[in-house]
Amino acid sequence: MFNFIKAMSAGKIDTGEAVARIKAGTMTLIDIRDPGEVQASGIASGALHIPMGQLPTRARPGHKDCASGLTFDTPLALYCASGARSGMAAQTLRKMGYKEVHNFGALTDWQRAGGMITNI
């Protein structure tokens, strides 16, 4: 019944550590929000946009629609509007075979950590 709470905190990474790794190119940031949300508020600079419903194809290495550069060894940090969906998405990616997946939290966490936003 309360699995969403567990998912929200699953693999939560320190935002400062994540921003440093993302800037260094040793971690990939993924925005899992719907296209309308991205259009309304922008996207974290440098993030991939893979809506949660598209994870099974766009985040599956070897699939023709997989986002460029993703492998099961790629360290990932995911965010959404509040951190709940990104927690659930992190669990999904772990089940798919990704070795290191973190719930970054919300887009506002990115901004508070000094990350820039790009308007689409």
C-alpha positions in Angstrom: 0.0 0.0 0.0 2.8 2.4 0.8 5.3 1.2 -1.8 5.4 4.7 -3.4 7.1 6.0 -0.2 9.7 3.2 -0.4 10.2 4.0 -4.1 10.6 7.7 -3.4 13.6 7.1 -1.1 15.1 4.1 -2.9 18.6 4.9 -3.9 18.3 8.6 -3.1 21.7 10.2 -3.9 23.2 13.3 -2.3 22.4 16.1 -4.8 25.9 17.7 -4.5 27.6 14.4 -5.3 25.2 13.8 -8.2 25.7 17.2 -9.7 29.5 16.8 -9.5 29.4 13.4 -11.2 27.0 14.7 -13.9 29.2 17.7 -14.6 32.3 15.4 -14.7 30.5 13.1 -17.2 30.6 10.1 -15.0 26.8 9.9 -14.4 23.9 10.5 -16.7 20.8 12.5 -15.6 17.4 11.5 -16.9 14.2 13.5 -16.7 11.3 11.0 -16.6 8.5 13.6 -16.6 5.9 13.8 -19.3 6.5 16.0 -22.3 4.0 18.6 -21.1 5.8 19.0 -17.8 9.1 19.5 -19.5 7.5 22.1 -21.9 6.0 24.0 -18.9 9.1 24.1 -16.7 12.2 23.2 -18.7 14.7 20.5 -18.3 17.9 20.2 -16.3 20.8 21.2 -18.5 22.4 18.1 -20.0 19.6 15.7 -19.0 18.1 13.1 -21.2 14.4 13.2 -21.5 12.9 9.7 -21.3 9.3 9.8 -20.1 8.6 7.1 -17.5 6.3 5.2 -19.9 9.1 5.0 -22.5 11.8 3.5 -20.2 11.2 -0.1 -21.3 12.3 0.8 -24.9 14.3 4.1 -24.7 16.5 2.8 -21.8 17.0 -0.8 -23.1 20.5 -1.1 -24.4 20.4 -2.9 -27.8 16.9 -1.7 -28.6 16.7 0.3 -31.8 15.0 3.2 -29.8 17.5 3.2 -26.9 18.9 6.7 -26.0 22.4 7.1 -27.2 25.2 6.2 -24.8 23.1 4.1 -22.3 24.5 0.8 -21.2 23.7 -1.3 -18.2 26.9 0.0 -16.7 26.0 3.7 -17.1 25.5 5.3 -13.7 22.1 7.0 -13.7 20.3 9.7 -11.6 16.6 10.2 -12.3 14.3 13.1 -11.4 10.7 14.0 -11.9 8.4 16.7 -10.4 8.5 15.5 -6.8 10.8 12.5 -6.6 8.1 9.8 -6.3 8.0 8.7 -10.0 11.8 8.9 -10.2 12.0 6.5 -7.3 9.7 4.0 -9.0 11.5 4.5 -12.3 14.8 3.8 -10.5 13.4 0.4 -9.3 12.3 -0.3 -12.9 15.7 0.3 -14.3 17.4 -1.8 -11.6 15.0 -4.7 -12.6 16.0 -4.1 -16.2 19.6 -4.8 -15.3 21.2 -1.3 -14.6 23.9 -1.6 -12.0 23.9 1.9 -10.5 20.6 3.9 -10.5 19.8 6.7 -8.1 16.7 8.8 -7.4 17.9 12.4 -7.7 14.5 13.6 -6.6 12.8 16.7 -8.1 13.8 19.3 -10.7 13.8 21.8 -7.8 16.5 19.7 -6.1 18.6 20.1 -9.2 18.1 23.9 -9.1 18.8 24.1 -5.4 22.1 22.2 -6.0 23.1 24.9 -8.5 22.1 23.1 -11.7 20.9 25.1 -14.6 17.5 24.7 -16.4 17.1 24.8 -20.2 13.7 25.8 -21.6 12.4 23.7 -24.4 
